[in-house]
Each structure stands twice: as structure tokens, then as C-alpha cells.
Amino acid sequence: MLEKTQKYTAVDIAENGNASVRLTTIVTDDGVEISKSHYRQVYTPNDSIEDLPSHVSGSIAAYRAGL
């Protein structure tokens, strides 16, 4: 059976507050990985991060609060 899972696998935050977030998509067939792809998006300090999961947005917000 084909399954598709997505998870955030990287968050990189630059000194200027830009946050680069990587979303990984893995497709498996009966438990065997048959495809893996990455999508990266950059959020500037003025961008909303409310659509991100709390563990990702919380990390970004905590870093930016210290700037």
C-alpha cells in the first residue's frame, strides 16, 4: 500500500532573522521508501509563521525574540 508522509526536517535561521524551513515528503510502498523530495521555503521577519506547526514556529519565534 502506498503511503505519503510529510515532516519538517530542517530549520535554519540566519543572523538577519530569515528562517529557511525544509519540508520532506516520503512515499513508501509496503514500508519501502520509493520516493523522497524536499521543499524549502524562506520566511522573512515580516512574514507570518502561524501556518507552521508549533514546534517549528516556536523555534523561529524564540530565536527572533533574542535579536
C-alpha positions as CSV (number, residue, x, y, z in Angstrom):
1,M,0.0,0.0,0.0
2,L,1.3,3.4,-0.9
3,E,1.8,5.9,1.9
4,K,2.9,9.5,1.8
5,T,4.3,11.3,4.9
6,Q,5.5,14.8,5.3
7,K,7.5,16.3,8.1
8,Y,9.7,19.3,8.7
9,T,13.3,18.1,8.7
10,A,15.3,21.3,8.9
11,V,15.0,24.9,10.2
12,D,17.9,27.2,9.5
13,I,17.8,30.8,10.9
14,A,20.1,33.5,9.6
15,E,21.5,36.3,11.7
16,N,19.1,38.7,9.9
17,G,16.1,36.7,11.1
18,N,15.3,34.9,7.9
19,A,14.1,31.3,8.6
20,S,14.6,28.6,5.9
21,V,12.3,25.7,6.6
22,R,12.6,22.3,4.8
23,L,9.6,20.0,4.3
24,T,10.4,16.5,3.4
25,T,7.9,14.2,1.6
26,I,8.5,10.5,1.7
27,V,6.5,8.0,-0.3
28,T,6.6,4.3,0.7
29,D,5.2,1.2,-0.8
30,D,4.7,-1.6,1.8
31,G,7.2,0.1,4.1
32,V,9.9,0.5,1.4
33,E,10.8,4.1,0.5
34,I,10.3,4.7,-3.2
35,S,10.5,8.5,-3.3
36,K,11.8,11.3,-1.2
37,S,11.7,15.0,-2.0
38,H,12.3,18.3,-0.3
39,Y,10.6,21.6,-0.5
40,R,12.3,24.7,1.1
41,Q,10.6,28.0,1.9
42,V,12.2,31.1,3.4
43,Y,10.3,33.3,5.9
44,T,11.5,36.8,6.5
45,P,10.9,38.5,9.9
46,N,7.8,40.3,8.4
47,D,6.2,37.0,7.2
48,S,3.6,35.2,9.2
49,I,4.7,31.8,10.6
50,E,1.3,30.9,12.1
51,D,0.7,28.3,9.4
52,L,3.7,26.3,10.5
53,P,3.5,23.6,13.2
54,S,4.0,24.9,16.7
55,H,7.4,23.2,17.2
56,V,8.7,24.9,14.1
57,S,7.1,28.3,14.6
58,G,8.1,28.2,18.3
59,S,11.8,27.7,17.4
60,I,11.7,30.6,14.9
61,A,9.9,32.9,17.3
62,A,12.3,32.1,20.2
63,Y,15.3,32.9,18.0
64,R,13.8,36.1,16.7
65,A,12.9,37.3,20.2
66,G,16.6,37.3,21.0
67,L,17.5,39.5,18.1
